[in-house]
Amino acid sequence: MIVFLAARLRPALRASAALVFATAAWLMAPGLVLRGQNVNYTLYSAEGRRTLAVRTAGGIETFALEQLSGTFGLTFTEDRLSGGLVIGTRGQRIIAVPGQSFIQVAGRGVVGLEGQVRRERNSWVVPLDFLAKALGPAIGEPVIIRKTSHLVLIGNVQVPQISGTVEKTAAGARIVLNVEPMAAHRVTRDGNRLSVKFDAAALDIQPLTGFLAEWASSAKIEGTTVSIELGPSAASFKTDEDKDSINIELLPPAPVAPPPAPIRPGQTPPPTPPAAPQIEVSPGSLRTIVIDPGHGGEDTGSKSAGGTLEKDITLQLARRLRGSIEARLGLRVLLTRDGDENVPIDRRTSLANNNKADLFISLHANASARPAVRGAQVYTLDLGGYQQQTAEAEARRKTVPTLGGGTRVIDPMPWDLAQLPFAEQSALFGGLLIQRFSEQKVPLHTKPAVTGPMRALVGANMPAVLVELGFLTNAADEKALTTAEGQGTLLDCILTAIGDVRRGIPVPAPRGGTQ
């Protein structure tokens, strides 16, 4: 191949060699500098981030290959007989002819570059498109060059392109962030600052436009987070998204309900609406919630006819729920997994126990052999079958003296009985969830409240529920679980139920002893 290219292009090679020699002599002349516009590109790859110095001359961007020698193990072998150059990388060869704009990669056909491969002093200089046309195919990874933002992406690194605007709506205002490609993200609020944090190596962002001082006044980039300063009218927010945009609705304060009209003599008072279940206020309010995205890794869970996997749905919903709870309730939220990994069940409840969580919510999606079966269900621990273990635990209870007088009872509770003291509270929270689902017209299974010997709950030392959000084997439920609107309704119901108990969880009645 080298001989063929050299023979075909020998007259041009001789002319190019003369030009290179003359250019080299000119470069080495005292007081002379190389002309051209210099700019730095940022190159992202699995090996990390590095700066790539690029020079523009004659409308063509070029760079010295030696800058990438360490990262990609480049070697350079010249064939002086044929005038060819062999560039080695990761066991593959790129064949070029100095002075010409042709290359061959890994034995494939000849590919044209936008400029020549040439030698300058002790460096081999190539046009910028060498990265996509030669290096990428040689190492077997895609290469994307974004000239406008001076970025080079090698492999599957996540650097989403983001643009956006703020627009007025009938209800308030909307922040629209266009994201290409869409990346996992989390929206939170801290005071007047709204943050959108992306799971990415970096952000390629254009300035946001259309700011409205009363709703959103400015934005800035902090690493992989877009921080937006909110105005005084933005009392709350809610998010929605599709495949390539994040829509954040900014809402004004809720209107204050007018006082009820006085009842005239002889007038029948209006009926009092039924009150939601009342929860006794505990000494401390909710502080930490653990969300458990069911399954993960090789354990895919249930699967829809269209290929939707339970493990993906539960992780997506858990991330969105975490963002909503942190932003709207200001509580600490932990996920038992934040990626596609198989976390043992016992380790999930251990994480909640070790972090002194006040609430444990395990998210799942159901499946049935009958496609017509649908609806949400809430599982709590069935106390049946634990009588013997409870009696044994009672026998191990000890009364011990306390400092300063008095006594206290020590309960040596086994791990597999940790949920028992909280079973009543868990059932109450499960009932609140079902009530909120019903109010928002979320379809419920014919048996919405279920108790069972749930392994995912038995070790939780706090109120705990397992929520089957719907059946992936039912077309309507699958749509609700995979669309932004359907997910938003489910998450709002869970968020409202958490808000119902934010004042506190019922405290188990003491079983004796004084302090």
C-alpha atoms as one frame of an Amber mdcrd trajectory, in Angstrom:
protein
   0.000   0.000   0.000   2.863   2.399   0.841   4.621   1.602  -2.434   1.392
   2.055  -4.402   0.674   5.461  -2.884   4.265   6.606  -3.221   4.581   5.483
  -6.847   1.319   7.120  -7.795   2.149  10.344  -6.002   5.988  10.408  -6.483
   6.093  13.706  -8.479   3.979  15.361  -5.833   6.114  13.796  -3.101   9.305
  15.296  -4.584   7.658  18.694  -4.747   6.342  18.288  -1.223   9.742  17.234
   0.059  11.273  20.359  -1.427   8.536  22.439   0.143   9.025  20.791   3.557
  12.792  21.367   3.330  12.294  25.029   2.425   9.696  25.451   5.161  11.997
  23.858   7.733  14.831  26.185   6.753  12.458  29.155   7.051  11.271  27.964
  10.492  14.831  27.734  11.784  15.729  31.240  10.639  16.338  33.564  13.632
  13.470  35.851  14.632  10.813  34.040  12.583   7.625  32.561  14.103   5.141
  30.151  12.619   2.089  31.953  11.353  -1.431  30.791  12.067  -4.128  31.072
  14.699  -3.640  28.935  17.810  -6.508  27.555  19.882  -6.815  24.895  22.557
  -9.307  22.049  22.207 -10.346  19.955  25.205 -10.169  16.231  24.534 -12.248
  13.849  26.667 -11.674  10.093  26.629 -11.794   7.132  28.990  -8.248   8.067
  30.007  -9.449  11.452  31.236  -9.271  15.031  30.004  -6.370  16.726  28.290
  -5.693  19.880  26.293  -4.951  19.598  22.585  -3.090  22.549  21.023  -4.517
  23.213  17.545  -3.266  25.670  14.920  -5.309  27.072  12.057  -3.508  27.958
   8.846  -5.034  28.340   5.418  -8.459  27.543   6.866  -7.345  24.073   8.057
  -6.985  23.125  11.734  -3.952  20.947  12.451  -2.180  19.552  15.501   1.008
  17.694  16.374   0.371  13.981  16.812   3.017  13.690  19.519   0.552  15.334
  21.921  -1.407  12.064  21.944   1.511   9.642  22.040   1.225   8.860  25.740
  -2.571   8.628  25.794  -2.958   6.293  22.822   0.518   4.732  22.606   1.327
   6.186  19.177   4.478   5.036  17.402   5.934   6.441  14.174   7.908   4.397
  11.628   9.197   5.986   8.419   9.809   3.923   5.274  12.445   6.033   3.582
  12.500   3.826   0.471   8.837   4.375  -0.341   8.438   7.662   1.480   5.657
   6.284   3.665   4.820   6.725   7.346   3.330   4.013   9.566   1.533   5.227
  12.706   0.922   2.434  15.214  -1.702   2.483  17.978  -3.127  -0.342  20.076
  -2.056  -3.040  17.634  -3.428  -1.268  14.532  -1.611   0.623  11.779  -2.385
   3.903  10.059  -0.442   4.313   6.794   0.162   7.801   5.438   2.355   9.505
   2.829   3.988  12.706   4.118   2.974  15.680   2.032  -0.312  14.067   0.954
  -3.837  14.059   2.327  -4.466  10.306   2.044  -4.393   7.593   4.726  -5.223
   3.926   5.096  -6.495   2.612   8.443  -6.158  -1.013   9.602  -5.944  -2.402
   6.077  -9.150  -0.745   4.873  -9.581   1.508   1.867  -7.901   4.863   1.284
  -9.503   7.825   3.102  -8.984  11.494   2.286  -8.184  14.127   4.906  -8.915
  17.835   4.713  -5.191  18.609   4.769  -1.756  17.036   4.402   0.198  14.855
   6.785   3.553  16.573   7.140   6.618  16.811   9.295   7.512  20.029  11.090
  10.850  19.920  12.889  10.553  16.852  15.141   6.759  16.555  15.010   4.240
  14.941  12.699   1.408  17.377  12.010  -2.009  16.190  10.810  -5.364  17.886
  10.143  -7.925  17.792  12.951 -10.209  15.367  11.096  -7.424  12.760  11.429
  -8.951  12.052  14.857 -12.338  10.970  13.464 -11.136   9.406  10.190  -7.983
   7.638  11.368  -7.539   7.441  15.139 -11.159   6.506  15.934 -11.353   3.579
  13.461  -7.884   2.388  14.523  -8.749   2.171  18.228 -12.332   1.053  17.563
 -14.051   3.979  19.266 -16.240   6.793  17.928 -14.720  10.272  17.775 -16.847
  13.423  17.750 -15.303  16.815  16.957 -17.270  19.886  18.030 -15.455  22.773
  16.404 -17.778  25.483  17.708 -17.102  24.611  21.334 -13.538  23.285  20.731
 -14.256  19.805  22.080 -13.130  16.331  21.012 -14.992  13.343  22.461 -13.380
   9.919  22.132 -15.415   6.862  23.049 -18.643   6.976  25.017 -17.867   9.914
  27.295 -20.914  11.970  28.249 -20.618  15.669  27.385 -24.170  16.777  26.571
 -24.814  19.907  24.514 -27.166  22.195  26.418 -29.071  25.278  25.374 -32.112
  26.821  26.946 -34.497  29.657  27.505 -36.905  31.052  30.077 -40.447  31.680
  28.850 -43.596  33.109  30.424 -46.579  30.816  30.894 -50.151  31.325  32.017
 -49.391  29.825  35.418 -45.934  31.348  35.913 -42.779  30.664  33.911 -40.954
  27.738  32.375 -37.240  26.954  32.045 -36.588  24.788  28.992 -33.199  23.064
  28.801 -32.492  21.318  25.500 -30.047  18.470  26.123 -28.372  16.448  23.350
 -27.832  13.656  24.090 -29.983  13.416  27.198 -27.973  12.519  30.310 -29.049
  11.407  33.772 -29.627  14.466  35.944 -31.079  15.714  39.217 -33.002  18.958
  39.836 -32.804  20.430  43.339 -33.481  23.751  45.002 -31.557  25.443  47.791
 -33.090  28.776  48.735 -33.297  30.902  45.584 -30.906  28.689  43.627 -32.193
  25.949  41.334 -29.540  23.388  40.368 -29.596  20.862  37.542 -26.728  18.423
  38.109 -25.839  16.101  35.219 -24.145  12.722  35.381 -21.538  13.637  32.758
 -17.824  14.247  32.238 -18.484  17.904  31.359 -21.111  20.197  29.871 -21.089
  21.812  26.438 -23.469  24.668  27.085 -24.665  27.718  25.203 -25.775  30.839
  27.136 -29.384  30.632  28.331 -31.735  33.311  27.001 -35.035  35.001  27.859
 -34.440  35.610  31.560 -37.363  37.116  33.488 -36.145  38.872  36.640 -39.218
  37.998  38.697 -38.896  34.267  37.854 -35.317  33.440  36.834 -32.690  36.171
  36.654 -29.391  34.469  35.695 -27.536  31.188  35.253 -23.991  29.920  35.592
 -22.071  26.683  35.163 -20.356  25.019  38.124 -18.628  21.869  36.887 -21.424
  19.611  35.634 -24.186  21.652  37.279 -26.341  24.391  35.757 -27.215  26.808
  38.582 -30.146  29.160  38.001 -30.902  32.111  40.264 -34.642  32.301  40.891
 -36.678  35.446  41.286 -39.152  36.333  44.063 -42.204  34.979  42.184 -40.855
  31.408  41.948 -42.337  29.869  45.097 -42.193  26.254  43.893 -41.377  24.184
  40.828 -42.105  20.893  39.142 -40.208  19.142  36.388 -41.170  17.305  33.243
 -38.989  15.940  30.474 -38.964  14.172  27.163 -36.177  12.528  25.198 -34.256
  15.741  24.511 -35.402  18.458  26.926 -35.945  19.203  30.604 -38.922  21.443
  31.365 -38.995  23.124  34.770 -42.264  24.831  35.625 -41.866  27.776  38.036
 -45.026  28.349  40.052 -46.194  31.298  42.168 -47.257  30.970  45.804 -50.520
  29.088  46.318 -53.467  31.447  46.737 -54.712  31.924  50.268 -58.202  30.489
  50.665 -60.766  33.111  51.772 -62.284  32.624  55.202 -65.557  30.684  55.198
 -68.703  32.768  55.020 -70.467  33.152  58.353 -73.397  30.810  58.927 -76.659
  32.683  59.282 -79.216  31.681  61.907 -81.152  28.661  60.732 -78.676  27.866
  57.961 -77.315  24.303  57.763 -73.499  24.246  57.934 -71.724  22.586  54.987
 -70.540  19.006  55.530 -67.005  18.604  56.812 -64.801  16.761  54.308 -63.237
  13.538  55.598 -59.846  14.130  57.121 -56.743  12.296  56.036 -55.375   9.762
  58.542 -53.834  11.639  61.429 -50.341  10.714  62.523 -49.080  11.246  66.010
 -46.195  13.688  66.045 -42.955  12.021  67.121 -40.154  13.835  68.962 -38.178
  14.288  65.718 -39.512  14.945  62.249 -38.489  13.147  59.087 -34.850  13.787
  58.252 -33.538  10.922  56.114 -35.355   8.797  53.541 -33.871   5.797  51.730
 -35.237   5.005  48.267 -34.550   1.472  47.041 -34.664   1.030  43.228 -35.539
  -2.648  42.936 -33.277  -5.147  41.116 -30.217  -4.025  39.081 -27.272  -5.515
  37.207 -27.936  -9.069  36.017 -31.155  -9.066  38.037 -33.333  -7.244  35.492
 -36.665  -7.863  37.235 -39.839  -7.958  35.149 -39.884  -7.088  31.449 -42.526
  -5.650  29.141 -43.391  -6.970  25.693 -41.541  -3.973  24.243 -38.361  -4.718
  26.209 -38.743  -2.229  29.078 -36.854  -3.566  32.104 -37.982  -3.153  35.685
 -34.442  -2.369  36.883 -34.244   0.636  34.510 -37.676   2.007  35.423 -37.095
   1.769  39.171 -33.718   3.539  38.942 -35.121   6.323  36.783 -38.060   6.862
  39.131 -35.826   6.697  42.225 -33.534   9.411  40.859 -36.476  11.661  40.011
 -38.084  11.036  43.400 -34.819  11.880  45.166 -34.624  15.197  43.327 -38.253
  16.064  44.120 -37.933  15.221  47.822 -34.697  17.172  48.235 -36.028  20.192
  46.335 -39.571  20.376  47.660 -39.299  18.891  51.154 -35.654  19.629  51.980
 -34.997  16.124  53.308 -31.860  14.009  53.017 -32.353  11.200  50.474 -30.122
   8.174  49.853 -30.448   5.590  47.079 -29.521   1.976  47.709 -28.079   1.985
  44.184 -27.393   4.878  41.814 -26.318   2.763  38.857 -26.941  -0.534  37.099
 -25.579  -2.811  39.802 -26.933  -5.801  41.704 -27.068  -4.835  45.385 -27.886
  -7.711  47.778 -31.207  -7.245  49.561 -29.674  -7.341  53.035 -27.198  -4.621
  52.096 -30.076  -2.357  51.028 -31.716  -2.390  54.447 -28.288  -2.221  56.102
 -27.641   1.071  54.294 -30.905   2.433  55.658 -30.158   1.188  59.187 -26.579
   2.474  59.242 -27.707   5.929  58.081 -30.510   6.052  60.677 -33.160   6.506
  57.992 -36.652   7.490  59.094 -38.421   5.904  56.108 -37.578   3.128  53.618
 -39.380   2.933  50.254 -38.611   0.087  47.844 -39.775   0.735  44.251 -40.763
  -2.095  41.913 -42.776  -2.839  38.761 -44.978  -5.929  38.616 -45.643  -8.611
  35.989 -48.425 -11.073  35.302 -49.122 -13.906  32.868 -52.424 -12.142  32.137
 -51.912  -8.854  30.238 -55.201  -7.441  31.574 -53.957  -7.390  35.175 -52.854
  -3.908  36.196 -52.676  -1.416  39.029 -50.441  -0.273  41.883 -49.981  -2.225
  45.092 -48.321  -1.401  48.417 -46.707  -4.213  50.383 -45.912  -4.198  54.090
 -44.540  -6.934  56.308 -46.918  -9.717  57.371 -46.538 -10.362  61.098 -47.890
 -13.888  60.805 -45.276 -16.538  61.494 -43.231 -14.253  63.740 -45.025 -15.057
  67.008 -42.433 -17.605  68.137 -39.511 -15.327  67.264 -41.217 -12.426  69.004
 -41.675 -14.507  72.141 -38.001 -15.481  72.085 -37.011 -11.845  71.684 -39.258
 -10.902  74.615 -37.503 -13.517  76.732 -34.151 -11.901  75.994 -35.305  -8.439
  77.115 -33.346  -7.127  80.081 -33.990  -4.415  82.630 -30.802  -2.593  83.544
 -30.061   0.297  85.926 -29.384   3.745  84.490 -26.972   6.455  85.603 -28.602
   8.582  88.289 -31.142   5.970  89.321 -34.035   4.248  87.617 -34.018   1.477
  85.057 -34.453   0.985  81.343 -35.337  -1.968  79.141 -32.816  -3.305  76.612
 -34.317  -5.055  73.567 -31.733  -7.350  71.876 -33.692  -7.362  68.605 -32.436
  -9.872  65.992 -31.858  -8.555  62.477 -34.755 -10.542  61.016 -37.157  -8.979
  63.531 -36.052  -5.376  62.976 -39.262  -4.434  61.128 -41.683  -5.797  63.731
 -41.805  -2.698  66.001 -42.579  -0.566  62.928 -45.142  -2.803  61.217 -48.100
  -0.673  62.339 -46.429   2.544  61.191 -45.499   0.936  57.864 -49.112  -0.115
  57.307 -50.288   3.420  58.080 -47.854   4.907  55.584 -48.913   2.285  53.025
 -52.527   3.356  53.525 -51.582   6.988  52.899 -49.875   5.986  49.639 -52.952
   4.096  48.457 -55.165   7.050  49.362 -52.996   9.448  47.343 -52.905   7.065
  44.373 -56.707   6.875  44.481 -57.093  10.663  44.642 -54.901  11.115  41.555
 -56.792   8.400  39.624 -53.782   6.076  39.571 -55.190   2.617  38.766 -55.067
   0.306  41.775 -54.887  -3.471  41.808 -57.948  -5.320  43.079 -55.844  -5.930
  46.214 -54.027  -2.609  46.660 -52.801  -3.279  50.215 -50.875  -6.520  50.626
 -48.974  -7.982  53.558 -46.396 -10.690  53.074 -43.051 -12.032  54.292 -41.131
  -9.464  52.247 -37.375 -10.049  52.403 -36.770  -6.495  51.212 -38.526  -5.118
  54.322 -37.833  -7.556  57.158 -34.438  -6.078  58.136 -35.490  -2.408  58.017
 -35.282  -0.743  61.421 -37.762   1.989  60.457 -41.183   2.228  58.761 -40.815
   0.489  55.377 -43.000  -0.241  52.356 -42.549  -1.934  48.994 -44.458  -0.212
  46.182 -45.390  -2.075  43.009 -46.080   0.935  40.785 -47.859  -1.021  38.047
 -47.610  -4.018  35.747 -45.091  -3.834  32.897 -47.035  -6.645  31.250 -50.058
  -4.332  30.934 -49.856  -1.829  28.054 -51.568   1.016  29.947 -49.436   0.553
  33.052 -46.264   0.336  30.958 -47.142   3.672  29.327 -47.680   5.277  32.739
 -44.327   3.938  33.934 -42.353   5.083  30.892 -43.799   8.518  30.063 -42.923
  11.745  31.823 -46.583  12.492  32.573 -47.290   9.059  34.046 -44.119   9.054
  36.112 -44.867  12.566  37.332 -48.271  11.510  38.671 -46.835   8.512  40.518
 -44.024  10.571  42.022 -46.376  13.368  43.086 -48.504  10.822  44.968 -45.485
   9.433  46.826 -44.202  12.928  47.540 -47.579  14.002  48.928 -47.766  10.936
  51.176 -44.286  11.693  52.507 -45.424  15.252  53.142 -48.353  13.851  55.124
 -45.960  12.259  57.597 -43.275  14.919  57.516 -44.331  16.050  60.975 -43.308
  12.668  62.325 -43.898   8.943  62.404 -45.977   7.281  65.152 -43.820   6.207
  68.055 -44.285   2.625  69.333 -45.848   2.512  72.777 -43.266   1.666  75.471
 -43.364  -1.917  76.689 -42.438  -1.302  80.284 -39.534  -0.002  82.338 -38.818
   3.484  83.616 -36.038   5.914  83.164
